[in-house]
Amino acid sequence: MELKQDPEIFQILDENGEIIKGQKAPNLSDDELKHIYRWMLRVRAYDGRAIKLNRQGRLGFYAPMAGQEACQIASMAALNKSDWLFPSYRDVGASMHHGLSMEMAFLYSRGQIDGMKIPEDVQMFPPQIIIAAQVLHAAGAGWAYRLRDEDRVAIAFFGDGATSEGDFHEGLNFAGVYHSNSIFFCQNNQYAISVPFDKQTRAETIAQKAVAYGITGVRVDGNDALAVYQVTKEAADRARKAEGPTLIEAVTYRVGPHTMAGDDPGRYRTKEEEESWTSKRDPLNRMRKYLEAKGLWSDEEEEKTVEEWMNEMNETIKKVEKMPKGTVADLIDDLYTETPAILKKQKDEYLSWKEGK
């Protein structure tokens, strides 16, 4: 899909990191701008390291997120820590920015028993594997915040493929009817595994679907961190003022495979297409050029940031690899407050089998 200077796509920065004529940057301090870029850089470094760990057999399920850093980091930077995040399996960057530790992220990807135990002080649900189910959760949470008159927003992240699921329709319809404090953030990365966007919908855009639900719809350049920040901040402000939910379509691109579970993007997209996105539209390059022009970034600071993050990743994975993986008995115990008789029987049978093995 060719990304053009379409008036329907909101942009602030062009591909050279310069402010587009007629636009202005959001009201962010120099430190806040550097914070967003530093986190985007960290997510890119994390992604590369996680892919290597997966190939080494040291990390299990992993969905690469390179190319979508602006979507995940700039949007969360526009929200408060008291707002609730409902992520999909690809949104590790958004989750860590919101407070999830790297240790928890690794535990989750390794399938270890504590990987889904979100700390009490981190306002997020565990990553959702069921496609679009988190849309329903964000709709309900946003409705609760409105009923309680709470200064909170619920945001759900999902891909373009999720918009083909019934939960997407039900969630947005519910949120529209009940005026929930919700943001529905679609990272339109052009492919649902191998299915291209034009096979997902006959509609020209995802954002226009908001009309059917009576809510605000916005289409933004998902590789423009400043634009993503701006539209998310405006969506949150609308929700906090009880002006209803927003559907954001962030047009971006998944650089790597859908997941590390055998997907080969070379079988369904061309090298020319990949090059057109990675060479000209990379969200990190665009943001870095903007910061460099303002005198806010240097090669030395970039190297320092990556080195610090890589060192933390190396130490964290060593720590996680020494932690218990959990057992079948642990899984049964953690599932219910009071274990049902049939599961207790299965647990006893498992323990007897294990002892006699």
C-alpha positions in Angstrom: 0.0 0.0 0.0 1.5 3.3 -1.1 1.5 6.0 1.7 0.9 9.3 0.0 0.4 12.9 1.3 -3.3 12.1 1.6 -5.3 14.7 3.4 -7.1 11.9 5.1 -3.9 10.8 6.8 -2.9 13.2 9.6 0.9 13.9 9.6 3.1 16.4 11.3 6.6 15.2 10.3 7.5 14.4 6.7 10.0 11.6 5.8 12.9 14.0 6.4 11.9 14.7 9.9 10.7 18.3 9.1 7.4 19.8 10.1 4.9 19.8 7.3 3.8 23.2 6.1 0.6 24.2 7.9 1.2 21.8 10.8 2.8 22.4 14.2 4.4 20.1 16.7 2.5 19.1 19.9 3.3 21.0 23.1 6.1 18.7 24.3 9.3 19.7 26.2 12.7 18.8 24.9 12.9 16.1 27.6 9.6 14.7 26.6 10.6 14.5 22.9 13.8 12.7 23.9 11.9 10.4 26.1 9.7 9.3 23.2 12.6 8.7 20.9 14.7 7.0 23.6 11.9 4.5 24.2 11.4 3.9 20.5 15.1 3.1 20.2 14.9 0.8 23.2 12.0 -1.1 21.6 13.9 -1.5 18.4 16.9 -2.9 20.3 14.6 -5.1 22.4 13.0 -6.5 19.2 16.3 -7.4 17.6 17.5 -9.1 20.8 14.3 -11.0 21.3 14.4 -12.4 17.8 17.9 -13.7 18.4 16.9 -15.2 21.7 14.0 -16.9 20.0 16.3 -18.4 17.3 18.6 -19.6 20.1 15.7 -21.4 21.8 15.9 -19.2 24.8 12.6 -17.3 24.2 9.3 -18.9 23.1 6.5 -17.1 21.5 7.4 -13.7 20.1 5.7 -11.3 17.7 8.2 -8.8 16.2 7.2 -5.2 16.5 9.9 -3.4 14.4 8.4 -0.6 12.4 5.6 0.0 14.9 7.6 1.8 17.6 6.0 5.2 17.0 2.5 3.6 17.3 3.2 2.0 20.6 5.4 4.5 22.3 4.1 7.9 21.2 0.5 6.8 21.9 1.3 5.6 25.4 3.3 8.8 26.1 0.1 10.7 25.5 -1.7 8.9 28.3 -1.5 8.7 32.1 -0.1 5.9 34.1 -3.6 5.6 35.7 -5.1 4.8 32.3 -5.7 1.2 31.5 -3.9 -0.6 28.6 -5.4 -3.7 26.9 -2.6 -5.0 24.6 -2.4 -7.7 22.0 0.6 -10.1 21.9 2.6 -7.7 19.7 2.4 -4.7 22.0 5.4 -5.4 24.3 6.7 -1.9 23.7 3.5 -0.2 24.8 3.3 -2.6 27.8 6.9 -1.8 29.0 6.4 1.9 28.5 3.3 1.7 30.7 5.2 0.0 33.5 5.6 -3.7 32.7 9.1 -4.8 33.6 11.4 -6.5 31.1 11.5 -9.5 33.4 7.8 -9.9 33.1 7.9 -9.5 29.3 10.6 -12.3 29.1 8.6 -14.5 31.5 5.5 -14.2 29.3 7.4 -15.0 26.1 9.0 -18.0 27.7 5.7 -19.3 28.9 6.8 -19.3 32.5 4.2 -19.5 35.3 4.6 -15.9 36.5 4.5 -14.4 33.0 0.9 -13.4 33.2 0.9 -12.0 36.8 0.7 -8.3 36.1 1.9 -6.3 39.1 -0.8 -4.4 41.0 0.7 -1.0 40.2 0.7 -1.6 36.4 -2.6 -0.6 34.9 -2.9 -3.2 32.2 -4.4 -6.6 31.3 -2.2 -9.5 30.2 -1.5 -9.6 26.5 -4.5 -10.9 24.6 -3.9 -13.8 22.2 -7.6 -14.1 21.1 -7.8 -11.7 18.1 -9.8 -8.6 19.0 -11.0 -9.8 22.4 -9.3 -6.9 24.1 -11.5 -4.5 22.2 -14.4 -5.8 24.3 -12.5 -5.4 27.5 -11.5 -1.8 26.7 -15.1 -1.0 25.8 -16.4 -2.3 29.1 -13.6 -0.7 31.2 -14.2 2.7 29.4 -17.9 2.4 30.2 -17.1 1.8 33.9 -14.9 4.9 34.0 -17.6 7.0 32.5 -20.3 5.7 34.9 -18.0 6.3 37.9 -16.9 9.7 36.5 -13.3 8.7 36.8 -10.5 10.5 35.1 -9.4 7.4 33.2 -9.2 6.1 29.7 -9.0 2.5 28.4 -7.0 1.9 25.3 -6.9 -1.3 23.2 -4.3 -2.1 20.6 -5.0 -4.4 17.7 -4.0 -5.0 14.1 -5.9 -4.6 10.9 -6.8 -8.3 10.9 -8.7 -7.8 14.1 -11.2 -5.5 12.4 -12.6 -8.6 10.6 -13.6 -10.2 13.9 -17.0 -9.9 15.4 -15.5 -8.6 18.7 -14.4 -5.5 16.9 -17.9 -4.7 15.8 -19.4 -5.6 19.1 -16.9 -3.6 21.1 -17.1 -0.4 19.1 -20.9 -0.6 18.8 -21.2 -1.0 22.6 -18.7 1.8 23.3 -20.5 4.1 20.9 -23.9 3.4 22.4 -22.7 3.8 26.0 -20.3 6.6 25.3 -17.4 4.9 27.0 -14.0 6.4 27.8 -12.3 4.2 25.3 -9.6 4.5 22.6 -9.5 1.8 19.9 -6.0 1.9 18.4 -5.7 -0.1 15.1 -2.1 -0.6 14.0 -2.7 -1.1 10.3 0.5 -2.8 9.5 -0.8 -3.9 6.1 -0.9 -7.7 6.8 -2.8 -10.1 9.0 -0.2 -12.8 8.9 -0.2 -13.2 5.1 -3.6 -11.6 4.3 -3.1 -8.1 2.8 -5.2 -5.2 3.9 -7.3 -5.1 0.7 -8.5 -8.7 1.6 -9.7 -7.6 5.0 -12.2 -5.0 4.0 -13.8 -3.3 1.0 -13.7 0.0 2.9 -10.9 2.3 1.8 -9.9 2.9 5.4 -10.4 1.4 8.9 -11.0 4.9 10.3 -14.1 5.4 8.3 -15.8 2.5 10.0 -16.2 4.8 13.0 -19.1 6.5 11.2 -21.2 3.4 11.5 -20.8 3.4 15.3 -21.4 7.1 15.8 -17.9 7.7 17.2 -14.8 9.8 16.2 -12.5 8.2 13.6 -9.0 9.4 12.8 -6.5 8.1 10.3 -2.9 9.0 11.2 0.6 8.3 9.8 1.7 5.6 12.2 5.3 6.1 11.5 5.1 9.8 12.6 5.6 9.8 16.4 4.5 13.4 16.8 1.3 12.8 14.8 0.5 9.6 16.8 1.0 11.5 20.0 -1.2 14.3 19.0 -4.2 12.2 17.8 -4.0 10.0 20.9 -3.8 13.0 23.2 -6.9 14.5 21.6 -8.7 11.2 21.8 -7.9 10.9 25.5 -9.0 14.5 26.1 -12.4 13.8 24.4 -12.9 10.7 26.5 -12.0 12.5 29.8 -14.6 15.2 28.9 -17.2 12.5 28.3 -17.3 13.2 24.5 -17.1 9.6 23.5 -14.7 7.0 22.2 -12.3 7.2 19.3 -11.1 4.8 16.6 -7.6 5.5 15.5 -6.2 3.9 12.4 -2.4 4.2 12.4 -1.0 3.4 9.0 2.3 1.6 9.5 4.2 -1.5 8.4 5.3 -4.7 10.1 9.0 -5.0 9.1 9.5 -8.6 10.4 7.4 -11.8 10.3 4.0 -12.0 11.9 5.5 -14.2 14.7 8.7 -16.2 15.0 6.6 -19.4 14.7 7.6 -20.1 11.1 6.1 -17.2 9.2 8.0 -16.2 6.1 6.9 -12.7 4.8 9.0 -13.3 1.7 6.2 -15.6 0.5 3.5 -13.0 0.4 5.2 -9.6 -0.1 8.0 -8.2 -2.3 11.5 -6.9 -1.3 10.6 -3.7 -3.2 7.6 -3.2 -0.9 9.6 -3.8 2.2 12.4 -1.5 1.0 9.9 1.3 0.3 8.8 1.3 3.9 12.2 0.7 5.6 14.3 3.1 3.6 12.1 6.1 3.5 9.4 5.7 6.3 11.3 4.3 9.2 9.7 5.9 12.3 13.1 6.0 14.2 14.9 7.8 11.3 12.2 10.4 11.0 12.1 11.2 14.7 15.9 11.2 15.0 16.3 13.7 12.2 13.7 15.9 13.9 15.7 15.8 17.2 19.0 16.3 15.5 17.7 19.4 13.7 16.7 20.8 17.2 20.2 19.9 18.6 18.7 17.3 21.0 20.3 14.1 19.9 23.8 12.7 19.0 25.5 9.5 18.0 27.0 9.3 21.4 23.6 9.5 23.2 22.2 6.9 20.8 25.0 4.5 21.4 24.7 5.0 25.2 21.0 4.3 25.2 21.3 1.1 23.1 24.2 -0.1 25.3 22.3 0.5 28.5 19.2 -1.4 27.1 21.3 -4.3 25.8 23.1 -4.7 29.1 19.8 -4.7 30.9 18.4 -7.3 28.5 21.4 -9.6 28.9 21.2 -9.4 32.7 17.5 -9.9 32.8 17.4 -13.0 30.5 20.1 -14.6 32.7 18.0 -14.0 35.7 14.8 -15.3 34.0 16.5 -18.4 32.8 17.2 -19.4 36.4 13.6 -19.0 37.5 11.2 -22.0 37.8 9.2 -22.8 34.7 6.2 -24.1 36.6 4.5 -27.4 36.6 1.1 -28.8 35.6 0.1 -28.8 39.3 1.0 -25.0 39.5 -1.2 -24.4 36.4 -4.2 -26.1 38.0 -3.7 -24.3 41.4 -3.4 -20.9 39.7 -6.5 -21.3 37.6 -9.1 -21.2 40.4 -9.4 -19.9 43.9 -11.0 -23.1 44.9 -10.0 -26.0 42.6 -13.0 -27.9 41.2 -13.2 -31.6 42.1 -12.6 -32.8 38.5 -9.4 -30.7 38.3 -8.3 -31.8 41.8 -8.7 -35.4 40.6 -6.6 -34.7 37.5 -3.9 -33.0 39.6 -3.8 -36.0 42.0 -3.5 -38.3 39.0 -0.7 -36.2 37.6 1.2 -36.1 40.9 0.9 -39.9 41.3 2.1 -40.4 37.8 5.0 -38.1 38.3 6.1 -39.8 41.6 5.9 -43.3 39.9 7.8 -42.2 36.8 
